[in-house]
Amino acid sequence: MSRQRQIVALLLVGFLWFSTSSLWASEVGRKYEMRAVWLTTNYGLDWPSRPATSVSGERQQQAELVRMLDQLQKLGINTVFLQVRSRGRVIYPSKIEPMSGDFVPVSSSYQLSYDPLDFAIKECHKRGMVVHAWVAVTPMGNDKQVNSMPSWSFPKKYRNEMARYKRGWYLDPAKASTAELLSSLIRELLDRYSLAGIHLDYIRYPDRAKQFPDADEYRKSGGGKSLDEWRRDNITQLVKALHKATKEGHPDVLLSASVIGTYDNVPGLKYSGW
């Protein structure tokens, strides 16, 4: 698919979702209509088209985003949900997690001379757009992705705190370390960048996770609840922790989530999830 068609498809999804949800937000005491898009960085689906190994490669990344934002501005977009974290990597120089391989190759010793998140926020602000940091919560990647992490990263230092399920690694919502890691990331983001919101993606257990390896945690803290109820409570507690991390010192920052309905109470529909 061409880059132009990708952008058009992205815009259609954004318009459809927000037109049906009638999502409104408050900005400096007044209400305005949020006209937003999701801008994906994972696998270079939207931005950037390729990792950089030179200054010219960095300039190409920047030029790509500028062209995209110019098109979004012409269409009246005022909010960008920018993917800043995916599979245990981030798009900015962090003290907590390593840089995304979509901006600079994981195997390369090259260091970016610019901060992609700072650049994106400033370019958005020039066009009257605000940025929400889109954070993929629980997925940490497959074996290859996890093994490529630096020695100081969470997957290398705390492998036992994660869960391996269907050839993928996940943060375990039942573990206190999960809330601690994600809360620290949110605080880092909000202390360093001018963000209008934090947007949580994959704030859930994996799809069809009946065999998710959390039996030991369930035995220790289930408290007589059913497995489904216990897991739902774990997600609730995790959201509460991330809400607290978001609002501490930044009361005007919005917290939102991308969620999946289970349809349990809809006649004729059956969800085969947990």
Buried (B, 14 or more C-beta within 10 A) or exposed (E): EEEEEBBBEBBEEBBEBBEEEEBEBEEEEEEEEBBBBBBBBBEBBBBBEEBBEEEEBBEBBBEBBBEBBEBBBEEEBBBBBBBBBBBBBBBBBBEBBBBBBBBBEBEEEBEBEBBBBBBBBEBBEEBEBBBBBBBBBBBBBBEEBBEBBEEEBBBEEBEEBBBBBEEBBBBBBBBEBBBBBBBBBBBBBBEBBEBBBBBBBBBBBBEEBEEBEBEEBBEEEBEEEEBBEBBBBBBEBBBEBBBEBBBEEBEEBBBBBBEEEBEEEEEEEEEEBB
